[in-house]
Amino acid sequence: MSEYDLVIRGGTIADGTGGALINGDLAISDGKISAIGEFAGSGAEEIDASDRVVTPGFVDVHTHYDGQCIWGEEITPSSAHGVTTVVMGNCGVGFAPCRAEDHETLINVMEGVEDIPGVVMAEGLPWDWESFPEYLDRVEAGERDIDVAAYLPHSPLRVFVMGERGAAQEAATEDDLKQMRLLAKEAVEAGALGFATSRLSIHKTADGGSIPTFEADVKELSEICAGMSDAGSGTFQIVLDAFIGWDEEYHVIEKVMEATGRPATFTLGSGNEGPPRWRNVLNMIEASKEAGHQVTGQVMPRPIGLIAGLELTVHPFVLCPSWKKIADLPISEQVGAMRDPELRAALLSEDFEDGHPFNALARNWDWMFPLNDPPDYAPPKEMSMAGQAAARGCSPQEIAYDRILETNGKGLFLAALGNYENGSLESAHEMLSHPQCIPALGDGGAHYGAICDASYSTYLLTRYVRDGDELSFDLAQAVHMLSAKAAQAVGLNDRGILRVGAKADVNVVDFAKLKLHLPEIVRDLPAGGRRLHQQATGFDATIVSGEIIRRFDKSTGARPGRLVRGAQQANG
């Protein structure tokens, strides 16, 4: 008889605390870690971790798998990059609470904000819930590879309580606020991890309108967060308007924390140009901590941006008037048409027409780069469309146009919109180094045709640790940021650390071979919808609650993932 269910032999263990690495074995029994270091006994199954790194499972606190966790069982790309727990419902968008007559409204919001095709949601969601607790029950009933937790999202809550008035951004009445507070309390008591909202101006509905939560006043946010206080738990997540400035909007977080005492977490990044206003925000975070509040900045370890291409949501010519002539053709025929000199001349000379603000981001020539295999997310500035155009003596449009033709329409572009200040990752590194910041913003489950950042854990481990230059982290520090530090920022204290008695969420990583692949387009969504997916090489095993869900970068078919209901106390 074996003493353990699973033993991982001879690995270098980074336990998630940030402490010294140790060499030894790790044993798992009944979904828990039962021994670490040197011990006698064998496992029913054993993994040779010689020359491998053993880590806790990673935690991504900013995703949008609200729909994908209903219609799918694999929470990818996240689970392909060592992530074993994701938090969804971010940015205040989601699918509950929701009355039947408001389904189209929420689909319109989600399609515009998170780039999920309406038909995918219409066909992929059963809508067999109304309240947020009923939605959680529906999530809990499904099978999936990794764990999920959920915020109560503000847009559905506002529409549920206020109807058309909520969708039209009208001010909430006292009765509205009272009902939202009660529903927030109900949601947290049922298992919501907290409450999420957005004030970002480019978060638009599919028809171009502002989202229901845009510019909701501090009183409304405070009343909803007071519902979390009534329940005795919950984190406040918010996306401030980066175009006004995180430092200008930070007072919203301060006022809500002062009114409710609840911890907060928010999106933080740097601009590529201009004064480093993000440093002001770091100072504000420290002042909040000194005042007794817990607030965490969420930072993308690489440039915040979009991926553009003919097969994707945006590309450099998508809003040109002449593009309409070929917009509905297959890619091969679009490329053929683009070789016509007359169409070329038109597309190169035309300005963009009005459209969703995300589209215009695909023409920021100074910060738009080719994305090849292997993907370089921090390319030299001279590789931008503007940089190449200056070297060739032509327009950036011509550089982009020629790339499309040379790759037969398959070429991808990286639009680096932030975190690449002066063409360097220095600002991202400095923010990540701050004790009140965590790596996050994978956005998995959303932006299916424009963003594929759920791979940031692999990027952090390769770019900043194994291949690091002066901008680097040591392995123990990086693993701590990806696991325990991220988990604890949102109250998930039962995971992220390898200790006896803890939940057995574990990665075995071939650090020398760890590699990030070019994003690819797959069509595995309901109604044949397409999405960007990104694979990694080097994850020998990913384990959730003691079950191996991935082996050598392939799914095993195991489905131990569960709904995590609310904040969790440390175990072990």
C-alpha positions as CSV (number, residue, x, y, z in Angstrom):
1,M,0.0,0.0,0.0
2,S,1.3,3.5,-0.9
3,E,1.4,6.0,1.9
4,Y,0.4,8.9,-0.3
5,D,-1.8,9.5,-3.4
6,L,0.9,11.5,-5.2
7,V,4.6,12.2,-4.5
8,I,6.6,14.8,-6.4
9,R,10.2,13.8,-6.1
10,G,13.4,15.8,-6.0
11,G,12.2,19.2,-7.0
12,T,13.4,22.7,-6.2
13,I,10.5,24.0,-4.1
14,A,9.4,27.6,-4.1
15,D,6.7,27.4,-1.5
16,G,4.9,30.7,-2.3
17,T,6.0,32.6,0.9
18,G,8.9,34.3,-0.8
19,G,11.3,32.4,1.5
20,A,14.4,30.4,0.6
21,L,14.1,27.7,-2.0
22,I,14.4,24.1,-0.7
23,N,15.2,20.9,-2.4
24,G,13.1,17.9,-1.6
25,D,9.9,16.0,-2.1
26,L,6.2,16.9,-1.8
27,A,3.5,14.4,-0.9
28,I,-0.3,14.8,-1.5
29,S,-3.1,12.8,0.1
30,D,-6.9,13.5,-0.1
31,G,-6.4,16.7,-1.9
32,K,-4.1,18.2,0.7
33,I,-0.3,18.5,1.1
34,S,0.7,15.8,3.6
35,A,4.5,16.1,3.6
36,I,7.3,18.3,2.4
37,G,11.1,17.8,2.4
38,E,12.6,14.5,3.4
39,F,10.2,11.7,4.4
40,A,9.7,8.0,4.0
41,G,6.9,6.5,2.0
42,S,5.8,6.2,-1.6
43,G,3.0,7.5,-3.7
44,A,0.4,5.7,-5.7
45,E,1.6,8.0,-8.4
46,E,4.9,9.7,-8.6
47,I,6.4,12.6,-10.6
48,D,10.1,13.0,-11.1
49,A,10.8,16.6,-10.5
50,S,14.6,16.4,-10.9
51,D,15.8,19.7,-12.3
52,R,12.3,21.1,-12.1
53,V,10.7,23.9,-10.0
54,V,7.8,23.1,-7.8
55,T,5.4,26.0,-7.0
56,P,1.9,26.6,-5.7
57,G,-0.8,27.0,-8.3
58,F,-1.0,30.6,-9.5
59,V,-4.0,32.9,-8.8
60,D,-5.3,35.4,-11.4
61,V,-7.6,37.9,-9.6
62,H,-8.7,39.7,-12.8
63,T,-10.6,37.5,-15.3
64,H,-13.9,37.3,-17.1
65,Y,-14.7,33.6,-17.3
66,D,-18.3,34.4,-16.2
67,G,-19.7,32.8,-19.4
68,Q,-16.9,30.4,-20.3
69,C,-17.2,28.6,-16.9
70,I,-20.8,27.9,-17.8
71,W,-20.3,26.7,-21.4
72,G,-16.9,25.2,-21.1
73,E,-14.9,22.9,-18.8
74,E,-11.4,24.1,-19.5
75,I,-10.6,27.6,-18.1
76,T,-8.0,28.3,-20.8
77,P,-5.8,30.1,-21.5
78,S,-5.3,30.5,-17.8
79,S,-5.0,26.9,-16.8
80,A,-2.4,26.4,-19.6
81,H,-0.1,28.8,-17.7
82,G,-0.1,27.3,-14.2
83,V,-3.1,29.2,-12.9
84,T,-5.3,27.1,-10.6
85,T,-7.7,29.8,-9.3
86,V,-9.3,32.7,-11.2
87,V,-11.6,35.5,-10.0
88,M,-14.3,36.6,-12.5
89,G,-16.9,39.3,-12.5
90,N,-14.3,42.0,-12.7
91,C,-15.0,45.5,-14.2
92,G,-18.6,45.3,-13.0
93,V,-19.8,43.2,-15.9
94,G,-21.4,39.8,-15.8
95,F,-24.6,37.9,-16.1
96,A,-26.3,38.1,-12.7
97,P,-28.5,39.3,-11.1
98,C,-30.6,39.4,-14.3
99,R,-34.3,39.3,-15.2
100,A,-35.3,37.6,-18.4
101,E,-36.2,40.9,-20.1
102,D,-32.7,42.2,-19.4
103,H,-30.7,39.5,-21.1
104,E,-30.1,41.5,-24.2
105,T,-29.0,44.5,-22.2
106,L,-26.3,42.5,-20.4
107,I,-25.2,40.9,-23.6
108,N,-24.9,44.3,-25.2
109,V,-22.7,45.5,-22.3
110,M,-20.5,42.4,-22.3
111,E,-20.1,42.4,-26.0
112,G,-18.9,46.0,-26.0
113,V,-16.8,46.0,-22.9
114,E,-15.3,42.5,-23.1
115,D,-15.4,41.7,-26.8
116,I,-17.5,38.5,-26.5
117,P,-19.7,38.1,-29.5
118,G,-23.4,38.4,-28.7
119,V,-24.3,35.2,-30.5
120,V,-21.8,33.3,-28.3
121,M,-23.5,34.4,-25.1
122,A,-27.0,34.0,-26.6
123,E,-26.4,30.4,-27.6
124,G,-23.9,29.5,-24.8
125,L,-25.7,30.6,-21.7
126,P,-28.9,28.8,-20.5
127,W,-30.0,31.8,-18.4
128,D,-31.5,29.5,-15.9
129,W,-30.9,31.9,-13.0
130,E,-32.2,35.3,-11.9
131,S,-30.5,36.2,-8.6
132,F,-26.8,36.2,-8.0
133,P,-27.0,33.3,-5.6
134,E,-28.8,31.3,-8.3
135,Y,-26.0,32.1,-10.7
136,L,-23.4,30.9,-8.2
137,D,-25.4,27.6,-7.8
138,R,-25.3,27.2,-11.6
139,V,-21.5,27.7,-11.6
140,E,-21.1,25.3,-8.8
141,A,-23.1,22.6,-10.6
142,G,-20.6,22.6,-13.5
143,E,-17.4,20.7,-14.0
144,R,-14.1,22.5,-14.8
145,D,-10.4,22.0,-14.5
146,I,-9.5,24.9,-12.1
147,D,-11.2,26.8,-9.3
148,V,-13.3,29.9,-9.9
149,A,-14.5,32.7,-7.6
150,A,-16.8,35.6,-8.5
151,Y,-17.5,39.2,-7.7
152,L,-21.0,40.7,-7.7
153,P,-20.8,42.8,-10.9
154,H,-22.2,46.4,-10.7
155,S,-23.8,46.7,-14.2
156,P,-26.2,43.7,-13.8
157,L,-27.0,44.8,-10.3
158,R,-27.8,48.3,-11.4
159,V,-30.0,47.1,-14.3
160,F,-31.7,44.5,-12.0
161,V,-32.7,47.2,-9.5
162,M,-33.3,50.2,-11.7
163,G,-34.2,48.7,-15.1
164,E,-33.9,51.2,-18.0
165,R,-33.0,54.0,-15.6
166,G,-29.9,52.0,-14.5
167,A,-28.9,51.2,-18.1
168,A,-29.2,54.9,-18.9
169,Q,-26.8,56.0,-16.1
170,E,-29.5,57.8,-14.2
171,A,-28.8,58.6,-10.6
172,A,-30.0,56.0,-8.1
173,T,-32.7,56.9,-5.7
174,E,-32.6,56.2,-1.9
175,D,-34.9,53.2,-2.5
176,D,-32.5,52.0,-5.3
177,L,-29.6,52.3,-3.0
178,K,-31.3,50.4,-0.2
179,Q,-32.2,47.5,-2.5
180,M,-28.6,47.4,-4.0
181,R,-27.2,47.3,-0.5
182,L,-29.4,44.4,0.5
183,L,-28.6,42.5,-2.7
184,A,-24.9,43.0,-2.1
185,K,-25.2,41.6,1.4
186,E,-27.2,38.6,-0.1
187,A,-24.5,38.0,-2.7
188,V,-21.6,38.0,-0.3
189,E,-23.4,35.7,2.1
190,A,-24.0,33.4,-0.8
191,G,-20.4,33.4,-1.8
192,A,-19.5,36.5,-3.8
193,L,-15.9,37.4,-3.2
194,G,-16.8,41.0,-3.3
195,F,-18.2,43.8,-5.5
196,A,-16.8,45.0,-8.8
197,T,-17.3,48.2,-10.9
198,S,-15.8,50.2,-13.7
199,R,-15.4,53.9,-14.5
200,L,-13.3,53.5,-17.6
201,S,-14.5,55.8,-20.4
202,I,-13.6,53.4,-23.2
203,H,-15.7,50.7,-21.6
204,K,-18.6,51.0,-24.0
205,T,-21.6,48.8,-24.9
206,A,-21.7,47.1,-28.3
207,D,-23.9,49.9,-29.6
208,G,-21.4,52.5,-28.5
209,G,-23.1,53.8,-25.4
210,S,-21.7,54.2,-21.9
211,I,-21.9,51.3,-19.6
212,P,-24.5,51.4,-16.7
213,T,-21.9,52.1,-14.1
214,F,-20.0,54.9,-15.8
215,E,-19.7,57.8,-13.4
216,A,-21.9,56.2,-10.7
217,D,-21.3,58.4,-7.7
218,V,-19.4,57.6,-4.6
219,K,-22.6,57.4,-2.6
220,E,-23.8,54.6,-4.7
221,L,-20.5,52.7,-4.6
222,S,-20.3,53.2,-0.8
223,E,-23.9,52.0,-0.2
224,I,-23.2,48.8,-2.2
225,C,-19.9,48.2,-0.4
226,A,-21.8,48.8,2.9
227,G,-23.7,45.7,1.9
228,M,-20.4,43.8,2.0
229,S,-19.8,45.3,5.5
230,D,-23.2,44.1,6.6
231,A,-22.2,40.6,5.5
232,G,-18.8,41.0,7.2
233,S,-16.7,40.2,4.1
234,G,-15.8,41.2,0.6
235,T,-13.3,43.1,-1.5
236,F,-14.1,46.2,-3.6
237,Q,-12.7,45.9,-7.2
238,I,-12.7,49.0,-9.5
239,V,-11.3,50.1,-12.8
240,L,-10.7,53.8,-12.6
241,D,-10.6,55.9,-15.8
242,A,-7.0,55.9,-17.0
243,F,-7.8,58.6,-19.5
244,I,-8.6,61.0,-16.6
245,G,-5.7,59.6,-14.6
246,W,-5.5,57.0,-11.8
247,D,-4.1,59.7,-9.5
248,E,-7.1,62.0,-10.3
249,E,-9.6,59.2,-9.6
250,Y,-8.0,57.5,-6.7
251,H,-10.2,59.6,-4.3
252,V,-13.1,57.4,-5.3
253,I,-11.3,54.4,-3.7
254,E,-10.4,56.5,-0.6
255,K,-13.9,57.6,0.0
256,V,-15.4,54.2,-0.3
257,M,-12.9,52.7,2.0
258,E,-13.4,55.4,4.5
259,A,-17.1,54.9,4.4
260,T,-17.1,51.1,4.6
261,G,-13.7,49.9,5.8
262,R,-13.7,47.2,3.0
263,P,-10.4,46.4,1.3
264,A,-10.0,47.5,-2.3
265,T,-8.1,46.4,-5.4
266,F,-7.8,48.3,-8.7
267,T,-6.1,48.3,-12.1
268,L,-2.8,50.3,-12.2
269,G,-0.5,50.9,-15.1
270,S,1.8,53.5,-16.6
271,G,1.4,55.6,-19.7
272,N,4.0,55.2,-22.4
273,E,4.7,58.9,-22.5
274,G,4.4,61.9,-20.3
275,P,5.0,62.3,-16.5
276,P,5.1,59.1,-14.4
277,R,1.7,59.7,-12.7
278,W,1.7,56.1,-11.5
279,R,4.3,57.0,-8.9
280,N,1.7,59.4,-7.4
281,V,-0.7,56.5,-7.1
282,L,1.9,54.4,-5.3
283,N,2.3,57.2,-2.8
284,M,-1.5,57.3,-2.4
285,I,-1.6,53.5,-1.8
286,E,1.0,53.9,0.9
287,A,-1.0,56.7,2.5
288,S,-4.1,54.5,2.5
289,K,-2.2,51.8,4.2
290,E,-0.9,54.2,6.9
291,A,-4.6,55.2,7.4
292,G,-5.4,51.5,8.2
293,H,-6.9,50.5,4.8
294,Q,-5.9,47.6,2.6
295,V,-5.6,48.5,-1.1
296,T,-3.8,46.6,-3.8
297,G,-2.8,47.7,-7.3
298,Q,-3.1,45.1,-10.1
299,V,-0.3,45.4,-12.6
300,M,0.2,43.7,-16.0
301,P,3.9,42.5,-16.1
302,R,4.2,43.4,-19.8
303,P,2.7,46.2,-21.9
304,I,-1.0,46.6,-21.6
305,G,-2.3,46.4,-25.1
306,L,-4.3,44.8,-27.9
307,I,-3.5,42.2,-30.6
308,A,-4.6,43.3,-34.0
309,G,-5.0,41.3,-37.2
310,L,-7.3,40.7,-40.1
311,E,-8.9,37.8,-38.4
312,L,-9.4,39.7,-35.1
313,T,-11.6,42.4,-33.8
314,V,-9.4,45.3,-34.8
315,H,-6.8,45.9,-37.4
316,P,-5.2,49.0,-38.9
317,F,-7.8,49.5,-41.7
318,V,-11.0,48.2,-40.1
319,L,-12.7,51.6,-39.9
320,C,-11.5,52.9,-43.3
321,P,-14.5,53.6,-45.5
322,S,-13.2,51.5,-48.3
323,W,-12.8,48.5,-46.0
324,K,-16.5,48.0,-46.0
325,K,-16.3,46.8,-49.6
326,I,-14.3,43.7,-48.5
327,A,-15.2,43.4,-44.8
328,D,-17.3,40.3,-45.2
329,L,-15.0,38.4,-47.6
330,P,-12.9,35.4,-46.4
331,I,-9.4,36.4,-45.4
332,S,-7.8,35.0,-48.5
333,E,-10.1,37.1,-50.7
334,Q,-9.5,40.2,-48.6
335,V,-5.8,39.8,-49.1
336,G,-6.3,39.4,-52.8
337,A,-8.4,42.5,-52.9
338,M,-5.8,44.4,-51.0
339,R,-3.2,43.7,-53.7
340,D,-5.3,45.9,-56.1
341,P,-3.5,49.2,-56.5
342,E,-6.7,51.3,-56.4
343,L,-7.9,49.7,-53.1
344,R,-4.4,50.0,-51.7
345,A,-4.3,53.7,-52.5
346,A,-7.7,54.3,-50.9
347,L,-7.0,52.4,-47.7
348,L,-3.6,54.1,-47.3
349,S,-5.1,57.5,-47.7
350,E,-8.3,57.2,-45.7
351,D,-8.8,58.3,-42.1
352,F,-10.9,56.1,-39.7
353,E,-14.6,56.7,-39.4
354,D,-16.4,56.7,-36.1
355,G,-16.5,53.3,-34.3
356,H,-15.9,51.6,-31.0
357,P,-12.9,53.4,-29.3
358,F,-10.9,50.2,-29.2
359,N,-10.6,50.3,-33.0
360,A,-8.6,53.6,-32.9
361,L,-6.0,52.0,-30.7
362,A,-4.9,49.9,-33.7
363,R,-3.6,53.1,-35.3
364,N,-1.3,54.3,-32.6
365,W,1.7,53.9,-34.9
366,D,4.4,54.9,-32.4
367,W,3.4,52.0,-30.2
368,M,2.3,49.4,-32.7
369,F,4.7,46.5,-33.3
370,P,4.8,43.2,-35.3
371,L,4.1,40.2,-33.1
372,N,5.9,37.1,-34.4
373,D,6.9,33.7,-33.1
374,P,8.3,33.6,-30.4
375,P,6.3,36.7,-29.3
376,D,8.4,39.7,-28.2
377,Y,6.3,41.9,-25.9
378,A,9.0,44.4,-25.3
379,P,10.4,45.1,-28.8
380,P,12.8,47.9,-29.5
381,K,11.1,51.2,-30.3
382,E,12.5,51.3,-33.8
383,M,10.4,48.2,-34.6
384,S,7.2,50.1,-34.3
385,M,5.2,51.0,-37.4
386,A,6.4,54.6,-37.0
387,G,10.0,53.5,-36.4
388,Q,10.1,51.3,-39.5
389,A,8.4,54.0,-41.6
390,A,11.0,56.6,-40.6
391,A,13.8,54.2,-41.6
392,R,12.2,53.4,-44.9
393,G,11.0,56.9,-45.7
394,C,7.3,55.9,-46.0
395,S,4.1,56.1,-44.0
396,P,3.3,53.8,-41.0
397,Q,0.2,52.7,-42.9
398,E,2.4,51.3,-45.7
399,I,4.5,49.3,-43.2
400,A,1.3,47.8,-41.7
401,Y,-0.2,47.2,-45.1
402,D,2.8,45.4,-46.5
403,R,3.0,43.2,-43.4
404,I,-0.5,42.1,-44.0
405,L,0.3,41.2,-47.6
406,E,3.6,39.5,-46.8
407,T,1.9,37.3,-44.2
408,N,-1.1,36.5,-46.4
409,G,-3.3,38.2,-43.8
410,K,-2.0,36.1,-40.9
411,G,0.4,38.6,-39.4
412,L,-0.4,39.9,-35.9
413,F,0.3,43.3,-34.4
414,L,0.9,44.3,-30.8
415,A,-0.6,47.6,-29.8
416,A,1.3,48.5,-26.7
417,L,-1.0,51.0,-25.0
418,G,0.7,51.3,-21.5
419,N,3.2,49.8,-19.1
420,Y,5.9,50.5,-21.8
421,E,7.0,53.9,-20.7
422,N,9.7,55.2,-23.0
423,G,10.0,51.8,-24.6
424,S,11.0,50.0,-21.4
425,L,9.4,47.7,-18.9
426,E,11.0,49.7,-16.1
427,S,7.7,51.2,-14.9
428,A,6.0,47.7,-14.8
429,H,9.0,46.3,-12.9
430,E,8.9,49.1,-10.3
431,M,5.1,48.8,-9.8
432,L,5.4,45.0,-9.4
433,S,8.2,45.5,-6.9
434,H,5.9,47.6,-4.6
435,P,4.6,45.7,-1.6
436,Q,1.0,46.7,-2.3
437,C,1.0,45.6,-6.0
438,I,0.4,42.2,-7.5
439,P,0.6,40.8,-11.1
440,A,-2.8,40.5,-12.6
441,L,-5.1,41.5,-15.4
442,G,-5.0,38.3,-17.4
443,D,-8.6,39.1,-18.7
444,G,-9.1,35.5,-19.6
445,G,-12.6,34.7,-20.9
446,A,-12.9,38.1,-22.5
447,H,-11.6,40.2,-25.4
448,Y,-11.6,37.0,-27.4
449,G,-10.6,38.8,-30.5
450,A,-8.2,41.5,-29.2
451,I,-6.4,40.5,-26.0
452,C,-4.6,37.3,-24.9
453,D,-2.9,38.2,-21.6
454,A,-3.8,35.3,-19.5
455,S,-0.3,34.0,-20.2
456,Y,1.3,36.7,-18.0
457,S,2.5,34.1,-15.4
458,T,4.6,32.4,-18.0
459,Y,5.9,35.7,-19.2
460,L,6.8,36.9,-15.7
461,L,8.8,33.7,-15.0
462,T,10.7,33.8,-18.3
463,R,11.3,37.5,-18.9
464,Y,11.8,38.7,-15.3
465,V,13.3,35.6,-13.7
466,R,15.0,33.1,-16.0
467,D,16.0,35.6,-18.7
468,G,16.1,38.7,-16.5
469,D,18.5,41.6,-17.0
470,E,18.6,44.6,-14.6
471,L,14.8,44.4,-14.5
472,S,14.5,41.0,-12.7
473,F,13.0,39.2,-9.8
474,D,14.4,36.2,-8.0
475,L,12.4,33.0,-8.4
476,A,11.0,32.8,-4.8
477,Q,9.9,36.5,-5.1
478,A,8.1,35.9,-8.5
479,V,6.4,32.8,-7.3
480,H,5.2,34.6,-4.2
481,M,3.7,37.4,-6.3
482,L,1.9,34.9,-8.6
483,S,0.5,32.8,-5.8
484,A,0.2,33.8,-2.1
485,K,0.4,37.5,-2.6
486,A,-2.2,37.6,-5.3
487,A,-4.5,35.2,-3.4
488,Q,-4.3,37.1,-0.1
489,A,-5.0,40.4,-1.8
490,V,-8.6,39.3,-2.4
491,G,-9.1,37.2,0.8
492,L,-8.3,33.8,-0.7
493,N,-6.0,32.8,2.2
494,D,-6.4,29.1,1.8
495,R,-4.2,28.8,-1.3
496,G,-1.0,30.0,-2.8
497,I,1.4,28.4,-0.2
498,L,2.9,24.9,-0.1
499,R,2.6,23.8,3.5
500,V,1.5,20.6,5.2
501,G,-2.3,20.7,5.4
502,A,-2.8,23.2,2.6
503,K,-4.9,22.7,-0.5
504,A,-2.8,20.8,-3.0
505,D,-2.7,23.2,-5.9
506,V,0.8,22.7,-7.4
507,N,2.8,23.3,-10.5
508,V,5.9,21.3,-11.7
509,V,7.8,23.5,-14.1
510,D,10.7,22.6,-16.4
511,F,12.2,26.1,-16.0
512,A,14.9,25.6,-18.6
513,K,12.3,24.8,-21.3
514,L,9.6,27.2,-20.3
515,K,8.4,29.0,-23.4
516,L,5.6,31.2,-24.5
517,H,4.1,30.6,-27.9
518,L,2.5,33.0,-30.4
519,P,-1.2,33.5,-29.8
520,E,-3.4,31.5,-32.1
521,I,-6.9,31.7,-33.3
522,V,-9.2,28.8,-32.3
523,R,-12.9,28.4,-33.0
524,D,-14.2,26.5,-30.0
525,L,-16.8,28.9,-28.6
526,P,-20.6,28.4,-28.8
527,A,-22.0,29.1,-32.3
528,G,-18.5,28.6,-33.7
529,G,-17.2,31.8,-32.2
530,R,-13.4,32.5,-32.4
531,R,-11.0,33.4,-29.7
532,L,-7.3,34.0,-29.1
533,H,-5.6,31.2,-27.3
534,Q,-1.9,31.0,-26.2
535,Q,0.0,27.9,-25.3
536,A,3.1,27.4,-23.2
537,T,5.8,24.7,-23.1
538,G,7.4,23.7,-19.8
539,F,4.6,23.0,-17.4
540,D,5.3,19.3,-16.7
541,A,2.3,19.1,-14.4
542,T,-0.5,21.3,-13.0
543,I,-2.4,19.9,-10.0
544,V,-5.7,21.1,-8.5
545,S,-6.8,19.7,-5.1
546,G,-4.4,16.8,-5.6
547,E,-5.6,15.9,-9.2
548,I,-3.3,16.3,-12.2
549,I,-5.3,18.5,-14.6
550,R,-2.4,19.0,-17.1
551,R,0.6,16.9,-17.9
552,F,3.3,18.1,-20.3
553,D,1.2,21.0,-21.4
554,K,-1.8,18.9,-22.3
555,S,-5.1,18.5,-20.5
556,T,-5.6,15.2,-18.7
557,G,-9.4,15.5,-18.7
558,A,-9.5,15.8,-14.9
559,R,-12.1,18.2,-13.6
560,P,-11.5,18.9,-9.9
561,G,-12.1,22.6,-10.1
562,R,-14.8,24.1,-7.8
563,L,-16.6,27.3,-7.1
564,V,-14.9,29.1,-4.2
565,R,-17.6,30.8,-2.2
566,G,-16.3,34.0,-0.6
567,A,-13.2,34.8,1.4
568,Q,-11.3,31.8,2.7
569,Q,-9.3,31.4,5.9
570,A,-5.8,30.0,5.8
571,N,-5.5,26.2,6.3
572,G,-2.6,24.1,7.2
